[in-house]
Amino acid sequence: MEYPKAIQYQPKPLSSKRALHGGAQKAPLPGVVSKVCTTEGAHAQKGELLVVLEAMKMENEIRASCEGRISEVLVREGDAVKKGDMLVKIAVEQG
């Protein structure tokens, strides 16, 4: 069975206050984690693919909303998530 092409989910930009403390990538809709593309401690660029979430037979790409270090990966492949569940935490590196 062929699945339609992946949908890219681009989160809203971080406010300046939130950008200082980092961000969390949350599930935009309920689904199942089909792929985790990052690890704790890795450096993420803004827009980098972090997690692929399958919902309604569509793949949704969850991308980094800011540049920083991956401080925590909260899901594994096969995990079921609800809308709003945290998937990955990003710590903004102060230079």
A tleap script that builds the chain and sets N, CA, C and O, in Angstrom:
source leaprc.protein.ff14SB
mol = sequence {
  NMET GLU TYR PRO LYS ALA ILE GLN TYR GLN
  PRO LYS PRO LEU SER SER LYS ARG ALA LEU
  HIE GLY GLY ALA GLN LYS ALA PRO LEU PRO
  GLY VAL VAL SER LYS VAL CYS THR THR GLU
  GLY ALA HIE ALA GLN LYS GLY GLU LEU LEU
  VAL VAL LEU GLU ALA MET LYS MET GLU ASN
  GLU ILE ARG ALA SER CYS GLU GLY ARG ILE
  SER GLU VAL LEU VAL ARG GLU GLY ASP ALA
  VAL LYS LYS GLY ASP MET LEU VAL LYS ILE
  ALA VAL GLU GLN CGLY
}
set mol.1.N position { 0.846 -1.180 0.000 }
set mol.1.CA position { 0.000 0.000 0.000 }
set mol.1.C position { 0.889 1.238 0.000 }
set mol.1.O position { 1.789 1.355 0.831 }
set mol.2.N position { 0.645 2.154 -0.918 }
set mol.2.CA position { 1.400 3.402 -1.009 }
set mol.2.C position { 0.781 4.451 -0.100 }
set mol.2.O position { -0.434 4.648 -0.090 }
set mol.3.N position { 1.637 5.122 0.664 }
set mol.3.CA position { 1.185 6.232 1.491 }
set mol.3.C position { 1.451 7.536 0.760 }
set mol.3.O position { 2.435 7.643 0.027 }
set mol.4.N position { 0.591 8.529 0.947 }
set mol.4.CA position { 0.840 9.831 0.328 }
set mol.4.C position { 2.143 10.427 0.847 }
set mol.4.O position { 2.660 10.010 1.883 }
set mol.5.N position { 2.662 11.397 0.121 }
set mol.5.CA position { 3.895 12.060 0.507 }
set mol.5.C position { 3.792 12.700 1.888 }
set mol.5.O position { 2.701 13.060 2.330 }
set mol.6.N position { 4.920 12.838 2.563 }
set mol.6.CA position { 4.961 13.395 3.914 }
set mol.6.C position { 4.498 14.850 3.931 }
set mol.6.O position { 4.732 15.609 2.991 }
set mol.7.N position { 3.846 15.209 5.012 }
set mol.7.CA position { 3.440 16.592 5.249 }
set mol.7.C position { 4.468 17.202 6.189 }
set mol.7.O position { 4.798 16.607 7.216 }
set mol.8.N position { 4.972 18.370 5.854 }
set mol.8.CA position { 5.942 19.023 6.718 }
set mol.8.C position { 5.211 19.944 7.683 }
set mol.8.O position { 4.409 20.785 7.277 }
set mol.9.N position { 5.504 19.767 8.980 }
set mol.9.CA position { 4.911 20.620 10.005 }
set mol.9.C position { 5.957 21.625 10.433 }
set mol.9.O position { 6.988 21.247 10.990 }
set mol.10.N position { 5.711 22.884 10.185 }
set mol.10.CA position { 6.619 23.943 10.605 }
set mol.10.C position { 6.001 24.666 11.792 }
set mol.10.O position { 4.995 25.358 11.636 }
set mol.11.N position { 6.589 24.517 12.983 }
set mol.11.CA position { 6.041 25.180 14.156 }
set mol.11.C position { 6.167 26.695 14.051 }
set mol.11.O position { 6.963 27.217 13.271 }
set mol.12.N position { 5.365 27.385 14.853 }
set mol.12.CA position { 5.431 28.841 14.898 }
set mol.12.C position { 6.792 29.266 15.442 }
set mol.12.O position { 7.366 28.570 16.279 }
set mol.13.N position { 7.320 30.410 14.972 }
set mol.13.CA position { 8.602 30.884 15.497 }
set mol.13.C position { 8.505 31.152 17.000 }
set mol.13.O position { 7.446 31.504 17.518 }
set mol.14.N position { 9.629 30.976 17.679 }
set mol.14.CA position { 9.667 31.217 19.121 }
set mol.14.C position { 9.634 32.703 19.414 }
set mol.14.O position { 10.218 33.496 18.674 }
set mol.15.N position { 8.964 33.085 20.476 }
set mol.15.CA position { 9.017 34.463 20.929 }
set mol.15.C position { 10.412 34.693 21.505 }
set mol.15.O position { 11.107 33.727 21.820 }
set mol.16.N position { 10.835 35.941 21.649 }
set mol.16.CA position { 12.185 36.215 22.153 }
set mol.16.C position { 12.368 35.665 23.570 }
set mol.16.O position { 13.452 35.186 23.904 }
set mol.17.N position { 11.322 35.723 24.415 }
set mol.17.CA position { 11.423 35.200 25.777 }
set mol.17.C position { 11.600 33.677 25.760 }
set mol.17.O position { 12.437 33.140 26.485 }
set mol.18.N position { 10.816 32.989 24.936 }
set mol.18.CA position { 10.901 31.539 24.860 }
set mol.18.C position { 12.212 31.105 24.223 }
set mol.18.O position { 12.764 30.069 24.594 }
set mol.19.N position { 12.721 31.881 23.267 }
set mol.19.CA position { 13.961 31.523 22.579 }
set mol.19.C position { 15.148 31.493 23.542 }
set mol.19.O position { 16.081 30.715 23.339 }
set mol.20.N position { 15.129 32.322 24.579 }
set mol.20.CA position { 16.223 32.343 25.547 }
set mol.20.C position { 16.292 31.060 26.352 }
set mol.20.O position { 17.374 30.670 26.791 }
set mol.21.N position { 15.178 30.401 26.554 }
set mol.21.CA position { 15.123 29.198 27.380 }
set mol.21.C position { 14.995 27.916 26.567 }
set mol.21.O position { 14.987 26.824 27.136 }
set mol.22.N position { 14.895 28.028 25.264 }
set mol.22.CA position { 14.758 26.843 24.421 }
set mol.22.C position { 13.304 26.563 24.113 }
set mol.22.O position { 12.422 27.378 24.380 }
set mol.23.N position { 13.079 25.416 23.556 }
set mol.23.CA position { 11.722 25.092 23.168 }
set mol.23.C position { 11.476 23.612 23.208 }
set mol.23.O position { 12.397 22.810 23.356 }
set mol.24.N position { 10.226 23.265 23.074 }
set mol.24.CA position { 9.822 21.865 23.028 }
set mol.24.C position { 9.029 21.668 21.754 }
set mol.24.O position { 8.136 22.454 21.436 }
set mol.25.N position { 9.355 20.630 21.038 }
set mol.25.CA position { 8.586 20.289 19.850 }
set mol.25.C position { 7.447 19.393 20.313 }
set mol.25.O position { 7.674 18.347 20.922 }
set mol.26.N position { 6.232 19.807 20.023 }
set mol.26.CA position { 5.044 19.072 20.460 }
set mol.26.C position { 4.342 18.446 19.266 }
set mol.26.O position { 4.490 18.897 18.130 }
set mol.27.N position { 3.582 17.407 19.541 }
set mol.27.CA position { 2.816 16.739 18.491 }
set mol.27.C position { 1.682 17.658 18.039 }
set mol.27.O position { 0.883 18.097 18.866 }
set mol.28.N position { 1.599 17.957 16.734 }
set mol.28.CA position { 0.533 18.828 16.245 }
set mol.28.C position { -0.815 18.114 16.124 }
set mol.28.O position { -1.854 18.758 15.978 }
set mol.29.N position { -0.790 16.769 16.186 }
set mol.29.CA position { -2.005 15.970 16.098 }
set mol.29.C position { -1.706 14.579 16.673 }
set mol.29.O position { -0.539 14.203 16.780 }
set mol.30.N position { -2.726 13.818 17.038 }
set mol.30.CA position { -2.467 12.479 17.573 }
set mol.30.C position { -1.938 11.550 16.484 }
set mol.30.O position { -2.299 11.674 15.314 }
set mol.31.N position { -1.078 10.617 16.890 }
set mol.31.CA position { -0.530 9.678 15.923 }
set mol.31.C position { 0.463 8.737 16.573 }
set mol.31.O position { 0.510 8.605 17.796 }
set mol.32.N position { 1.257 8.081 15.733 }
set mol.32.CA position { 2.268 7.136 16.186 }
set mol.32.C position { 3.621 7.588 15.651 }
set mol.32.O position { 3.746 7.933 14.476 }
set mol.33.N position { 4.629 7.585 16.511 }
set mol.33.CA position { 5.980 7.974 16.103 }
set mol.33.C position { 6.535 6.870 15.204 }
set mol.33.O position { 6.714 5.735 15.645 }
set mol.34.N position { 6.809 7.210 13.935 }
set mol.34.CA position { 7.335 6.201 13.019 }
set mol.34.C position { 8.850 6.278 12.894 }
set mol.34.O position { 9.488 5.304 12.494 }
set mol.35.N position { 9.441 7.441 13.237 }
set mol.35.CA position { 10.899 7.574 13.162 }
set mol.35.C position { 11.364 8.710 14.054 }
set mol.35.O position { 10.769 9.788 14.064 }
set mol.36.N position { 12.441 8.463 14.810 }
set mol.36.CA position { 13.100 9.504 15.597 }
set mol.36.C position { 14.423 9.768 14.897 }
set mol.36.O position { 15.238 8.859 14.743 }
set mol.37.N position { 14.640 11.009 14.473 }
set mol.37.CA position { 15.791 11.351 13.630 }
set mol.37.C position { 16.889 12.103 14.379 }
set mol.37.O position { 17.789 12.649 13.740 }
set mol.38.N position { 16.845 12.150 15.692 }
set mol.38.CA position { 17.841 12.871 16.473 }
set mol.38.C position { 18.140 12.113 17.755 }
set mol.38.O position { 17.451 11.152 18.096 }
set mol.39.N position { 19.170 12.550 18.458 }
set mol.39.CA position { 19.539 11.945 19.740 }
set mol.39.C position { 19.846 13.044 20.743 }
set mol.39.O position { 20.134 14.179 20.363 }
set mol.40.N position { 19.785 12.706 22.019 }
set mol.40.CA position { 20.118 13.670 23.066 }
set mol.40.C position { 21.567 14.108 22.908 }
set mol.40.O position { 22.452 13.295 22.640 }
set mol.41.N position { 21.794 15.402 23.077 }
set mol.41.CA position { 23.140 15.950 22.963 }
set mol.41.C position { 23.501 16.417 21.567 }
set mol.41.O position { 24.490 17.127 21.389 }
set mol.42.N position { 22.713 16.030 20.576 }
set mol.42.CA position { 22.985 16.439 19.189 }
set mol.42.C position { 22.665 17.918 19.010 }
set mol.42.O position { 21.834 18.469 19.732 }
set mol.43.N position { 23.319 18.553 18.054 }
set mol.43.CA position { 23.045 19.949 17.728 }
set mol.43.C position { 22.004 19.979 16.618 }
set mol.43.O position { 22.159 19.291 15.609 }
set mol.44.N position { 20.957 20.758 16.789 }
set mol.44.CA position { 19.890 20.863 15.790 }
set mol.44.C position { 19.883 22.254 15.174 }
set mol.44.O position { 19.976 23.257 15.882 }
set mol.45.N position { 19.775 22.305 13.876 }
set mol.45.CA position { 19.602 23.568 13.161 }
set mol.45.C position { 18.109 23.849 13.048 }
set mol.45.O position { 17.300 22.920 13.044 }
set mol.46.N position { 17.741 25.115 12.956 }
set mol.46.CA position { 16.339 25.472 12.761 }
set mol.46.C position { 15.848 24.818 11.477 }
set mol.46.O position { 16.485 24.951 10.432 }
set mol.47.N position { 14.714 24.109 11.545 }
set mol.47.CA position { 14.139 23.447 10.389 }
set mol.47.C position { 14.609 22.014 10.189 }
set mol.47.O position { 14.138 21.332 9.279 }
set mol.48.N position { 15.535 21.547 11.031 }
set mol.48.CA position { 16.048 20.177 10.907 }
set mol.48.C position { 14.989 19.162 11.325 }
set mol.48.O position { 14.259 19.381 12.291 }
set mol.49.N position { 14.910 18.057 10.598 }
set mol.49.CA position { 13.948 17.007 10.889 }
set mol.49.C position { 14.295 16.319 12.203 }
set mol.49.O position { 15.423 15.859 12.387 }
set mol.50.N position { 13.319 16.246 13.126 }
set mol.50.CA position { 13.529 15.628 14.435 }
set mol.50.C position { 12.767 14.320 14.578 }
set mol.50.O position { 13.326 13.315 15.016 }
set mol.51.N position { 11.483 14.334 14.205 }
set mol.51.CA position { 10.603 13.182 14.412 }
set mol.51.C position { 9.642 13.081 13.226 }
set mol.51.O position { 9.207 14.091 12.674 }
set mol.52.N position { 9.322 11.851 12.849 }
set mol.52.CA position { 8.281 11.625 11.845 }
set mol.52.C position { 7.105 10.977 12.580 }
set mol.52.O position { 7.246 9.941 13.231 }
set mol.53.N position { 5.960 11.612 12.456 }
set mol.53.CA position { 4.747 11.181 13.148 }
set mol.53.C position { 3.737 10.711 12.105 }
set mol.53.O position { 3.412 11.455 11.180 }
set mol.54.N position { 3.236 9.481 12.246 }
set mol.54.CA position { 2.240 8.959 11.310 }
set mol.54.C position { 0.850 9.147 11.905 }
set mol.54.O position { 0.568 8.714 13.022 }
set mol.55.N position { 0.000 9.797 11.139 }
set mol.55.CA position { -1.380 10.035 11.568 }
set mol.55.C position { -2.282 9.941 10.350 }
set mol.55.O position { -2.012 10.563 9.323 }
set mol.56.N position { -3.338 9.176 10.461 }
set mol.56.CA position { -4.295 9.003 9.371 }
set mol.56.C position { -3.592 8.590 8.077 }
set mol.56.O position { -3.910 9.098 7.001 }
set mol.57.N position { -2.634 7.665 8.189 }
set mol.57.CA position { -1.871 7.112 7.066 }
set mol.57.C position { -1.059 8.165 6.318 }
set mol.57.O position { -0.723 7.984 5.148 }
set mol.58.N position { -0.746 9.269 7.004 }
set mol.58.CA position { 0.106 10.321 6.438 }
set mol.58.C position { 1.309 10.481 7.358 }
set mol.58.O position { 1.182 10.361 8.577 }
set mol.59.N position { 2.473 10.750 6.780 }
set mol.59.CA position { 3.657 11.025 7.579 }
set mol.59.C position { 3.784 12.528 7.759 }
set mol.59.O position { 3.722 13.281 6.787 }
set mol.60.N position { 3.961 12.963 9.000 }
set mol.60.CA position { 4.102 14.375 9.331 }
set mol.60.C position { 5.498 14.585 9.882 }
set mol.60.O position { 5.878 13.960 10.872 }
set mol.61.N position { 6.271 15.468 9.243 }
set mol.61.CA position { 7.634 15.734 9.667 }
set mol.61.C position { 7.627 16.845 10.715 }
set mol.61.O position { 7.133 17.944 10.464 }
set mol.62.N position { 8.176 16.548 11.881 }
set mol.62.CA position { 8.277 17.536 12.953 }
set mol.62.C position { 9.702 18.073 12.927 }
set mol.62.O position { 10.661 17.320 13.097 }
set mol.63.N position { 9.835 19.376 12.713 }
set mol.63.CA position { 11.139 20.011 12.528 }
set mol.63.C position { 11.452 20.976 13.671 }
set mol.63.O position { 10.548 21.480 14.338 }
set mol.64.N position { 12.726 21.221 13.883 }
set mol.64.CA position { 13.183 22.110 14.957 }
set mol.64.C position { 12.709 23.537 14.707 }
set mol.64.O position { 12.830 24.049 13.594 }
set mol.65.N position { 12.175 24.172 15.733 }
set mol.65.CA position { 11.699 25.550 15.618 }
set mol.65.C position { 12.796 26.556 15.923 }
set mol.65.O position { 12.634 27.752 15.680 }
set mol.66.N position { 13.924 26.069 16.461 }
set mol.66.CA position { 15.048 26.947 16.781 }
set mol.66.C position { 16.337 26.133 16.734 }
set mol.66.O position { 16.315 24.902 16.741 }
set mol.67.N position { 17.446 26.842 16.689 }
set mol.67.CA position { 18.751 26.181 16.716 }
set mol.67.C position { 19.150 25.953 18.165 }
set mol.67.O position { 18.921 26.814 19.015 }
set mol.68.N position { 19.743 24.804 18.453 }
set mol.68.CA position { 20.195 24.525 19.814 }
set mol.68.C position { 20.586 23.069 19.985 }
set mol.68.O position { 20.683 22.313 19.018 }
set mol.69.N position { 20.808 22.697 21.229 }
set mol.69.CA position { 21.201 21.332 21.571 }
set mol.69.C position { 19.961 20.551 21.988 }
set mol.69.O position { 19.112 21.069 22.714 }
set mol.70.N position { 19.857 19.316 21.532 }
set mol.70.CA position { 18.740 18.450 21.926 }
set mol.70.C position { 18.991 18.027 23.372 }
set mol.70.O position { 19.895 17.238 23.646 }
set mol.71.N position { 18.193 18.550 24.288 }
set mol.71.CA position { 18.403 18.247 25.701 }
set mol.71.C position { 17.669 16.982 26.135 }
set mol.71.O position { 18.075 16.324 27.093 }
set mol.72.N position { 16.587 16.642 25.429 }
set mol.72.CA position { 15.834 15.439 25.802 }
set mol.72.C position { 14.968 14.975 24.633 }
set mol.72.O position { 14.291 15.776 23.989 }
set mol.73.N position { 15.000 13.672 24.370 }
set mol.73.CA position { 14.108 13.045 23.393 }
set mol.73.C position { 13.108 12.243 24.223 }
set mol.73.O position { 13.489 11.309 24.929 }
set mol.74.N position { 11.837 12.606 24.137 }
set mol.74.CA position { 10.818 12.048 25.019 }
set mol.74.C position { 10.020 10.900 24.407 }
set mol.74.O position { 9.161 10.324 25.075 }
set mol.75.N position { 10.289 10.559 23.146 }
set mol.75.CA position { 9.533 9.492 22.471 }
set mol.75.C position { 10.481 8.501 21.804 }
set mol.75.O position { 11.653 8.788 21.559 }
set mol.76.N position { 9.925 7.319 21.519 }
set mol.76.CA position { 10.640 6.282 20.773 }
set mol.76.C position { 9.750 5.845 19.605 }
set mol.76.O position { 8.546 6.101 19.591 }
set mol.77.N position { 10.365 5.189 18.640 }
set mol.77.CA position { 9.575 4.678 17.516 }
set mol.77.C position { 8.498 3.739 18.041 }
set mol.77.O position { 8.764 2.885 18.887 }
set mol.78.N position { 7.285 3.903 17.535 }
set mol.78.CA position { 6.165 3.065 17.948 }
set mol.78.C position { 5.311 3.670 19.046 }
set mol.78.O position { 4.220 3.171 19.323 }
set mol.79.N position { 5.790 4.746 19.684 }
set mol.79.CA position { 5.008 5.399 20.746 }
set mol.79.C position { 3.769 6.080 20.161 }
set mol.79.O position { 3.847 6.726 19.116 }
set mol.80.N position { 2.637 5.936 20.830 }
set mol.80.CA position { 1.420 6.661 20.466 }
set mol.80.C position { 1.434 7.985 21.222 }
set mol.80.O position { 1.707 8.010 22.422 }
set mol.81.N position { 1.142 9.077 20.534 }
set mol.81.CA position { 1.124 10.395 21.164 }
set mol.81.C position { -0.209 11.079 20.900 }
set mol.81.O position { -0.895 10.799 19.917 }
set mol.82.N position { -0.553 11.988 21.811 }
set mol.82.CA position { -1.758 12.809 21.662 }
set mol.82.C position { -1.343 14.199 21.202 }
set mol.82.O position { -0.180 14.582 21.330 }
set mol.83.N position { -2.284 14.940 20.676 }
set mol.83.CA position { -2.012 16.319 20.280 }
set mol.83.C position { -1.485 17.093 21.491 }
set mol.83.O position { -2.089 17.065 22.564 }
set mol.84.N position { -0.361 17.780 21.312 }
set mol.84.CA position { 0.215 18.586 22.382 }
set mol.84.C position { 1.256 17.862 23.222 }
set mol.84.O position { 1.931 18.497 24.033 }
set mol.85.N position { 1.407 16.543 23.050 }
set mol.85.CA position { 2.445 15.817 23.800 }
set mol.85.C position { 3.823 16.306 23.367 }
set mol.85.O position { 4.062 16.541 22.182 }
set mol.86.N position { 4.736 16.459 24.340 }
set mol.86.CA position { 6.095 16.869 24.038 }
set mol.86.C position { 6.850 15.710 23.409 }
set mol.86.O position { 6.783 14.579 23.890 }
set mol.87.N position { 7.565 15.996 22.337 }
set mol.87.CA position { 8.343 14.987 21.632 }
set mol.87.C position { 9.839 15.152 21.893 }
set mol.87.O position { 10.535 14.189 22.214 }
set mol.88.N position { 10.323 16.393 21.749 }
set mol.88.CA position { 11.752 16.693 21.878 }
set mol.88.C position { 11.896 18.055 22.565 }
set mol.88.O position { 11.129 18.977 22.289 }
set mol.89.N position { 12.888 18.176 23.466 }
set mol.89.CA position { 13.214 19.452 24.095 }
set mol.89.C position { 14.523 19.970 23.513 }
set mol.89.O position { 15.489 19.223 23.356 }
set mol.90.N position { 14.537 21.268 23.196 }
set mol.90.CA position { 15.729 21.912 22.626 }
set mol.90.C position { 16.198 23.005 23.572 }
set mol.90.O position { 15.415 23.862 23.982 }
set mol.91.N position { 17.494 22.969 23.920 }
set mol.91.CA position { 18.092 24.013 24.755 }
set mol.91.C position { 18.876 24.947 23.844 }
set mol.91.O position { 19.771 24.507 23.122 }
set mol.92.N position { 18.548 26.222 23.875 }
set mol.92.CA position { 19.265 27.202 23.052 }
set mol.92.C position { 20.615 27.454 23.699 }
set mol.92.O position { 20.702 27.734 24.895 }
set mol.93.N position { 21.666 27.353 22.898 }
set mol.93.CA position { 23.013 27.549 23.404 }
set mol.93.C position { 23.339 29.039 23.430 }
set mol.93.O position { 23.197 29.732 22.422 }
set mol.94.N position { 23.769 29.515 24.571 }
set mol.94.CA position { 24.148 30.918 24.723 }
set mol.94.C position { 25.595 31.082 24.287 }
set mol.94.O position { 26.471 30.358 24.760 }
set mol.95.N position { 25.853 32.034 23.382 }
set mol.95.CA position { 27.195 32.181 22.833 }
set mol.95.C position { 27.859 33.327 23.426 }
set mol.95.O position { 29.007 33.618 23.088 }
savepdb mol mol.pdb
quit
